[in-house]
Amino acid sequence: MAQKYEGEVNKRKTSALVPDAGLTGDRDEHIAIRLLGLQGRLDALDRLYNEEIGHLCRELAQLKAEYVRFCQTRSGVSHRGKSSRRPANHSRRKSNESR
């Protein structure tokens, strides 16, 4: 499906760059060939760019998931540690300190 769509897009791009009518002489052919070559190079670079972006997005998602797991593990340990050391009259002691 994606290849069919890319093919249609490429046809539209090519037809926009190189009109069917009016290509006469060597100079016009040379320009048309150069335009098609450049369009091909641009399309190839676009595909590579999109592949690289996709790869980076997948890698970023993996790193985010790993970081979230790390933070959850770390916060789970620190919460257990803090709750066992917190005095029962913590709120009363805090209000006395503010006076």
N, C-alpha and C positions, 0 to 999 in steps of 0.2 A: 504494500500500500504506500509506504513512504517513498519507495523508488519510483513508483508511478507518479506520485505528486512531484518529486524532484524533477522527473523528466518533463512534466508539463511546465514547471517553473522555468526550467532551462530553455524550453522551446520559446516561451514568452520573452525571456531575457534576450535570446539570440535574435528573435524577430524584431525586437525593439532596437537592438544595436545595428543590425544589418538589414535594411529594407530590401524587399525582393526586387522592386523596380529600380531602374537607373544604374545598375552596375554594368558599366561599359568600360572597357580598356583595362590595361595592366595595372594602372594605379588604383583603380577602384577595387580590383580583385585583391591586390596586395593589402589594401586597407581592410577589406572584409576578412581576409585570412588572419591578419594581425589581431583584429577585434575578436574573432572566434577563438584564437589562441589565448588571448588575454582572459576572455570569459571562461575558458576551460581552466586556466590557472587559478582564477578567482574562485571558481566553483570547488576546485580541489582544496584550496586553502580554507574555504568556508567549511567543507566537510571535516577537515582536520581540526579546525578550531572548535567545531561543535562536538567532535569526539573528545577532544581534550577537556572542554567544559563539562561534558557528561562525566568523564573520569574524575575530574576534580570535585564535582558535586557529590559523587558516590563516596570518594575518599573523605570529604568533609562530613558527610552524614555518619560515616563509620567513626570518625574521630569524636564527633559530638556525642554519639551514643556511648562511646568508651568513657568520655569525660563525665557524662551524666551518671554512669555506673560508678565511676570513681568517687564522685561527689556524694552519691547516695551511701556508698560504703563508708566513706570518711565521716559523713554527718551522722550516720547510724552509730558509729563508735563513739563520737564525741558526745552525742546526746545521752547515751547510756552512762558515760563517765560523768557528765555534768549532773545528771539527775541523782546519782548516788552520792555526790558530794555536797549538794545544795542543802543548806540548813532548813529545817521545817518552818522557822519563823523568819524567813527571808524577807517577806513584804513588810513586816513590822520593823525589822532591823533597818531596812532601807529608809523608811519614813523617819526613824529616829536620827539617822545620819543627815538628813536634809534640814533638820532644825538648827 
